[in-house]
Amino acid sequence: MLRSDLAADHAFAWSAARRLVWSDFQASPPASGAEGARTAYTLYYAWRCRGRAFEFRGIAGFRPRSSWVKAIVLNDPVQRRTVLRHEQTHFDLTEVHARRMRRYFGGLTDPCGKGDAELTALARRMMDEERAEQRRYDEETRHGLLADRQTAWTADVSRRLGL
């Protein structure tokens, strides 16, 4: 489950042992705009029932071909480090929500008795919550420009991951 979804997006799954590096950001950056980099990530999920046995998978995936970085970031040693830390925290936050989703679906009572529409609605609600937290992260850190807020967010997300 999900291997073909990740492969279709040329994505790779989150891993504590594999941190993002700038070479992962393979898309061409836009010519305009204030952002120095963009991380494309997705919460991939799938389920299946075999009789009453429920199997759920949820994976935080990084999409290199949709992620980009501008040369101005790469050419500045401070920005290289701080912007990558900000982008890594986005991906880490996606993993926080993938784990939350796995716990939630793993704890459902009789999930195979629910219809696909109900399960899909539950998953979409959780994905909406993930997107809302990602937006709050960018707002509160001003896209990583507020160093103290960035440090606090990175520490909180790391704590939530048990890192």
N, C-alpha and C positions, 0 to 999 in steps of 0.2 A: 504494500500500500504506500502510495506517495512517491515511489521512485520515479515513475514516469512523469509526474508533475514537476518534480525537481529537475529532471533531465530536460524537459521541454523548455524550462526557463533558464537552463544552464546554471542552476542554483546549487549552492551547497548548504548543508545543515550547520547550525550553530554548534560549536564545540568549545569547551573551556580550554582545550589544548591548542586550539587554532584561532589566534587573534587575527583581525583584519590587517592587511598590509595595502599600501597604496596600489600595488600592481593588481589587486582585486577589482579596482575601479576601472572598468574597461570601456565604458561608454564615452562618447565625446561630450564635453561640457557645452552648455549653451554659451553663446557669445555675450549675452547680456545677463543682468541679474546680479544681486548682491551675494548670493550664496557661493561659497568657495568649493563645496563638495555636496554630493547627494548620495545617500545610501538607499538603495532599493532593497527592501526586505518584505517578506510575506509570511503570514501564518498559514502554512499548508495544513490541511486536516482532511481526514477521511474516517469513515466507520463502516463496519459491516456486521451483520448478524448471521450467525450459523445456528439456526434454531433459536434458542434463547440466549446463546453465548454472544456477548457483545465485545467487539474489538474496536478500539479507537486509537488513532495515531494523530499527533499534532506536532509539527516541526516548525521551528523558526528557520527560514531560509534566506540566504543572501543572494541577490541577483546581480552578478558582476556586469553583465551586458547592459544593465539599466542603471548602474551606479557610475558616478563620474567625479572627477576632481579637476579643478582649474590649475594651470601652471603657476599662477601667483601663489597658491598654497604650497605647491611642491618646491618652489624656489626660495621659500622663507623657512628657515629651520624651526622657528618657534611655531608658526602656523602648521607646518608639517606634523608636529607632535600634537598640538592642542586640537586641531581640527580632526585628526584621526581618532583621538580619544573621544571627542564628541560623537563621531560617527559610530565608533565601536559601542558606545553606550546606547545608541539607538538599537543596534543589533542585539545587544544584551537585554534591553528592555523587551524586545520581541520574544526572546527566550523566556523571560519572566512570564509573559502572557501565554506562551505555548505550554509551559508547565502548569499554569493555572487552568488552562483549558483541559489538559490531560487529567488533572485531579478532579475537575468538575464532571467531566464525562465518565470518568472511572467510578464516580460515586453516585451516578444516577440509578434510581430504582427502576428496574424493568425497562431499560432503554429500547430494547427490541420490541416492546409493546407500543412504543410511540411511533408515529409516522415520520417519514423522511422530512416532511414540511416542518414538523415541530422541532426535530433535531437540527435542521438547517437554521431555523429561527434562533435557537439557542446559541449555535455557533456564530451566527452573524452578530448577535448581541455582544458576545464576548469579543469579537473582532472590532466592533464599534468602540468598545471600552478600551481596547488596545490602542486604536487610532487616537482616541481622545487623550490618553496619557502621553502618547508620542507628541501630540500638539502642545500639551501642557509643558512637557520637557523643553521643547524648543522655545516656547514663550518665556518660561521662567529662567532659562539660561541665555536668552536672546541668541539662540543658535550657537551656544558655546562661548559667546563673547564675555559673559559675566563669569569670570574665573572662579569666584567663591561659590556661586550657584552651580556651576559645572562640577566642581569638586564634590559638592554635597550630593548632587544627583548620581554621579558616578559611584560614590561610596554607598549610597542607598541601594542602587541597582545591584552592585556587587554583593552587598549583604543579602539581598533577596535571592540571589543565585547561590549563596553559600561560598563565594569565592574569597 
